[in-house]
Amino acid sequence: MKRWGKILALVAVAMMVLSVAAIAAPKTWVVGFSQIGSESECRTADTHSVQDAFAQDDSFALMYADAQQKQENQIKALRSFIARKVDCIVFTALVETGYGPVLQEAQKAHIPVVMIDRDVAKEDQKYRLTIMGSDFIKEGEKVGNWLAKYLKDKGIDDGTTPIDFAELQGTTGSAPAIDRAQGFRNIAKDHPNWQIKHSQDGDFTSSQGKQVMEAFLKDDPKIQVLFAHNDQMALGAIQAIKEAGLQPGKDITIISIDGVKGAFQAIVNGESNCTVECNPLLGPQAVQAVRDLRDGKKLPARIWTIESVYDASNAAAALPTRQY
Ligand code: AHR
């Protein structure tokens, strides 16, 4: 009898310890991550950064959905996250519009949405908690400011003679395409001789960048400046320029955005002139934001990333330490 009493007491203690441990152990937070696709090296770096950062904290379980560049896939993925009652959604929007209803559904289900990189349109921003990433307007302005100085210093721009510009735009309707075009024009408007004669969507891919640049050059072999909304399109365009018998970086001044290793190498090789950094390594910041959310902290409405500009003066020194 005494023995049974001891056993029962031990079982009771063990149960108490287990239940205290269950209360103390944080519940695994399930996070749904809806990514656009893999259109550029920058995007791939972003995906890996988020996946790696969440994998380092085992109080999180990440569900990953690759939309393969299709908005309908992305909306489906968001609906499936809502149906599975995830604790939080991390999301980057292919284009700005068209997500209002699904974001409203997430809000009704009390699932917080943390946006990274690409935001949704103003009218839908009330359905998400925060956005972290780059200032795309500022990136476009950096492009304009860098060109203003470079073209003047090189004697290409005397302030009056018309200069023939081409622009490879990112995916139509996406936040970076809209904002980079705007930012660039904010500066270009003060240079009336800058003539943006060619501007077309190259969908942020190298193959489209090459194809569109080929068409531009067929129409107008006298293009003097190319602004590509990302490095991937610039790298495709460099091929097209070479195949047209011209020297990229010399006959045509080239500037693009992202700061991928390939763009750095092109600058070092003299085939491109500048890349404005758009930092895709958002994983650690995304995890911190979701952690703060779980801990009941209030997130700032906007979390900016810090970025630089690289040209022939600093690209070679920075290239060995580039992470993407
Ligand atoms: O949203 C950021 C942009 O998307 C990057 O500049 C581009 O490379 C990517 O695909």
Residues whose N, C-alpha, C, O or C-beta is under 5 A from the ligand:
A	BS01	AHR	E39 S40 C42 R43 D117 R118 P176 F204 H229 N230 I257 D258 C278
